[in-house]
Amino acid sequence: MLKQIDLVLSPFDAQKTDNYTEYASKILKISKNRISYIKLVKHSIDARQRDIKVQLRFVVVIDEPNYKPEKIIFDPKNITNSKEVAIIGAGPAGLFAALRLIELGLKPIIFERGQDVLQRKRDIATMYKNNKININSNYCYGEGGAGTFSDGKLYTRSSKRGNVNRILELFYLHGANENILYEAHPHIGSDKLPKVIENIRNRIIEAGGIFHFNTQVVDIIIVKGKIKGLKLSNGSIFKTTNLVLSSGHSAKDVYKMLASKNILLESKDFAMGVRIENPQEIINKIQYHNYPKIELLPAATYNIIQQVNGKGVYSFCMCPGGVIVPASTSENEIVVNGMSASKRNSGFANSGFVCEIKNEDLTEFKKFGVFAGLEFQSHLEQLAFNNGGGGLMAPAQRILDFIQKKKSSDLPISSYISGTHSSEMHNWLPKFMSENISKALQIYGQREKDFINENAIMIGVESRTSSPIRIPRNRETFEHVEIKGLYPCGEGAGYAGGIVSSAIDGMNVAQSIAKTKINNRCNA
Ligand SMILES: Cc1cc2nc3c(=O)[nH]c(=O)nc-3n(C[C@H](O)[C@H](O)[C@H](O)COP(=O)(O)OP(=O)(O)OC[C@H]3O[C@@H](n4cnc5c(N)ncnc54)[C@H](O)[C@@H]3O)c2cc1C
């Protein structure tokens, strides 16, 4: 007999995992010996009240001594000689498309402009040493995509789009900690993600898939409205009739290349702002109400949403115990983002703090048509560079000073290791952004008095929250609305945001391609 039970425990009792069977037997009012199997399937912290509780959900099997839990499996076919599908980009969308393709009997050929994950780590170390961005191997480009050196948060609001659990299972099968399968807010951490990504790559190669790193796709070949091939940075041409375009939203050159071929693109709303950072201790105090046994709880998170002047202003991609990183992809621009290690123990808490941006906010950029948002984004990234301290040194201001519109005479210590440069950010951020961000911070600061403290800092700019462009596709087949064989996919296509939703999109696109192939075979 299988039962599901919920337990609410103190953080102290919840850490005693050896006692779970006993707790369950008490709830079920049966002897411990009758419990054949128990599995934690949900774990969350309820910190709404001072009396913090841990909520646990278990699946319990009773009176079935021979019970064997179902194994999570991934069983790819050998696809060495199968029909090929080209994929641009080895980010979550591209990699999970490849995993699904090999399950469905198709052969992925992946082109990635950046390096494999090991070389990418070295390139990032060199970037810090030289204080200079490597334009093809950085925090956005390279194996694993933008999510590799991240917080590795694996939750998404878009669960309707696909099977979130399957994505978590695949991460787990490739080396992520089992707790991602039951945590309410699972995360992997940038110290663990590179190995997981490497395992995924090895799995794809073992099945017969092929990776080409350090290989940028510079053009796509279209004949009579159909994909025919790719032009690569090494000068060669790769022939293909099926192309998963999962190049992410930092690859502005890809959008420009598509537009130069008159491929239909659409503009969409997006968001930009700054990264804010606080000592983690302050966030723990606020969120956990000065809980005395803080060591029993994970680094606290927050989620701020305010409506200001009819616009959403919100925290984004919060990284508890994390660090702020330079996530630019070109010289002379500053883009910041956040990542954290699995233990989330840096002592800092950072988060994007961004303002919704609609087409009507971009009157000065209207002349760029569909690229208005993209040009505005670049403009802001260049402004951040011009107001920084040179190289990767980012412009920054104490939040207290930003609200009072005064220059910070000095800056608090921050996790951003390339250095911060005092800048009057209210002077160069567009007025509507600066005012909305300031107002939202003030409203939140009134509610949580400690949040805006003398160590709270903002660093600019957080500009790559989501794509300002969508590459329109058919809702059912995922194929581009005009070009046969072109499958826009993931965040860059404007259909996902974050690791999990991009991975789901990759799997959905792979499935659609496989379905088309099977139908074609039947009709042949
Ligand atoms: C520092 C950082 C931290 C983040 N933290 C989180 C987090 O904790 N949780 C979360 O859900 N999301 C996070 N994100 C966002 C998340 O990483 C993205 O939403 C996700 O990676 C998008 O997946 P994708 O596959 O669509 O695109 P990407 O991950 O951007 O991958 C696109 C890939 O395509 C390659 N490419 C681009 N152009 C070409 C070309 N012409 N030829 C060949 N290859 C090309 C790029 O090099 C890149 O590897 C973070 C992002 C960053 C930068």
The ligand as an SDF file (V2000), in Angstrom:
LIG
                    3D

 53 58  0  0  0  0  0  0  0  0999 V2000
   25.7350   34.4970  -14.6090 C   0  0  0  0  0  0  0  0  0  0  0  0
   24.3580   33.9520  -14.9270 C   0  0  0  0  0  0  0  0  0  0  0  0
   23.6260   33.3470  -13.9170 C   0  0  0  0  0  0  0  0  0  0  0  0
   22.3680   32.7910  -14.1770 C   0  0  0  0  0  0  0  0  0  0  0  0
   21.7140   32.1330  -13.1790 N   0  0  0  0  0  0  0  0  0  0  0  0
   20.5860   31.4440  -13.4560 C   0  0  0  0  0  0  0  0  0  0  0  0
   19.9800   30.6130  -12.4770 C   0  0  0  0  0  0  0  0  0  0  0  0
   20.4610   30.4690  -11.3610 O   0  0  0  0  0  0  0  0  0  0  0  0
   18.8360   29.9670  -12.8170 N   0  0  0  0  0  0  0  0  0  0  0  0
   18.2600   30.0970  -14.0370 C   0  0  0  0  0  0  0  0  0  0  0  0
   17.2190   29.4730  -14.2880 O   0  0  0  0  0  0  0  0  0  0  0  0
   18.8160   30.8800  -14.9850 N   0  0  0  0  0  0  0  0  0  0  0  0
   19.9750   31.5360  -14.7350 C   0  0  0  0  0  0  0  0  0  0  0  0
   20.5610   32.3040  -15.7050 N   0  0  0  0  0  0  0  0  0  0  0  0
   19.8860   32.4040  -17.0080 C   0  0  0  0  0  0  0  0  0  0  0  0
   20.0910   31.1010  -17.7930 C   0  0  0  0  0  0  0  0  0  0  0  0
   21.4310   30.8110  -17.7940 O   0  0  0  0  0  0  0  0  0  0  0  0
   19.5460   31.2350  -19.1970 C   0  0  0  0  0  0  0  0  0  0  0  0
   18.1690   31.5230  -19.1040 O   0  0  0  0  0  0  0  0  0  0  0  0
   19.7260   29.9370  -19.9920 C   0  0  0  0  0  0  0  0  0  0  0  0
   21.0730   29.5730  -20.0050 O   0  0  0  0  0  0  0  0  0  0  0  0
   19.2240   30.1080  -21.4190 C   0  0  0  0  0  0  0  0  0  0  0  0
   19.4550   28.9150  -22.1060 O   0  0  0  0  0  0  0  0  0  0  0  0
   19.6250   28.8410  -23.6880 P   0  0  0  0  0  0  0  0  0  0  0  0
   20.1470   27.4910  -23.9790 O   0  0  0  0  0  0  0  0  0  0  0  0
   18.3850   29.2850  -24.3390 O   0  0  0  0  0  0  0  0  0  0  0  0
   20.7350   29.9400  -24.0430 O   0  0  0  0  0  0  0  0  0  0  0  0
   22.2300   30.1170  -23.5250 P   0  0  0  0  0  0  0  0  0  0  0  0
   22.4320   29.4730  -22.2300 O   0  0  0  0  0  0  0  0  0  0  0  0
   22.5140   31.5640  -23.6470 O   0  0  0  0  0  0  0  0  0  0  0  0
   23.1070   29.2940  -24.5620 O   0  0  0  0  0  0  0  0  0  0  0  0
   23.3110   29.7250  -25.8780 C   0  0  0  0  0  0  0  0  0  0  0  0
   24.6210   29.1420  -26.3770 C   0  0  0  0  0  0  0  0  0  0  0  0
   24.7160   29.4320  -27.7720 O   0  0  0  0  0  0  0  0  0  0  0  0
   26.0520   29.7600  -28.0860 C   0  0  0  0  0  0  0  0  0  0  0  0
   26.0560   30.5780  -29.3160 N   0  0  0  0  0  0  0  0  0  0  0  0
   25.5950   31.8460  -29.4560 C   0  0  0  0  0  0  0  0  0  0  0  0
   25.7390   32.2480  -30.7430 N   0  0  0  0  0  0  0  0  0  0  0  0
   26.3030   31.2180  -31.4020 C   0  0  0  0  0  0  0  0  0  0  0  0
   26.7140   31.0440  -32.7530 C   0  0  0  0  0  0  0  0  0  0  0  0
   26.5530   31.9970  -33.6910 N   0  0  0  0  0  0  0  0  0  0  0  0
   27.3000   29.8750  -33.0950 N   0  0  0  0  0  0  0  0  0  0  0  0
   27.4830   28.8670  -32.1640 C   0  0  0  0  0  0  0  0  0  0  0  0
   27.1200   28.9970  -30.8800 N   0  0  0  0  0  0  0  0  0  0  0  0
   26.5150   30.1490  -30.5020 C   0  0  0  0  0  0  0  0  0  0  0  0
   26.5490   30.5150  -26.8650 C   0  0  0  0  0  0  0  0  0  0  0  0
   27.9470   30.4810  -26.7840 O   0  0  0  0  0  0  0  0  0  0  0  0
   25.8570   29.7670  -25.7300 C   0  0  0  0  0  0  0  0  0  0  0  0
   26.6790   28.7680  -25.1790 O   0  0  0  0  0  0  0  0  0  0  0  0
   21.8120   32.8830  -15.4800 C   0  0  0  0  0  0  0  0  0  0  0  0
   22.5310   33.5420  -16.4890 C   0  0  0  0  0  0  0  0  0  0  0  0
   23.7850   34.0580  -16.2290 C   0  0  0  0  0  0  0  0  0  0  0  0
   24.5500   34.7530  -17.3280 C   0  0  0  0  0  0  0  0  0  0  0  0
  1  2  1  0
  2  3  1  0
  2 52  2  0
  3  4  2  0
  4  5  1  0
  4 50  1  0
  5  6  2  0
  6  7  1  0
  6 13  1  0
  7  8  2  0
  7  9  1  0
  9 10  1  0
 10 11  2  0
 10 12  1  0
 12 13  2  0
 13 14  1  0
 14 15  1  0
 14 50  1  0
 15 16  1  0
 16 17  1  0
 16 18  1  0
 18 19  1  0
 18 20  1  0
 20 21  1  0
 20 22  1  0
 22 23  1  0
 23 24  1  0
 24 25  2  0
 24 26  1  0
 24 27  1  0
 27 28  1  0
 28 29  2  0
 28 30  1  0
 28 31  1  0
 31 32  1  0
 32 33  1  0
 33 34  1  0
 33 48  1  0
 34 35  1  0
 35 36  1  0
 35 46  1  0
 36 37  1  0
 36 45  1  0
 37 38  2  0
 38 39  1  0
 39 40  1  0
 39 45  2  0
 40 41  1  0
 40 42  2  0
 42 43  1  0
 43 44  2  0
 44 45  1  0
 46 47  1  0
 46 48  1  0
 48 49  1  0
 50 51  2  0
 51 52  1  0
 52 53  1  0
M  END
$$$$
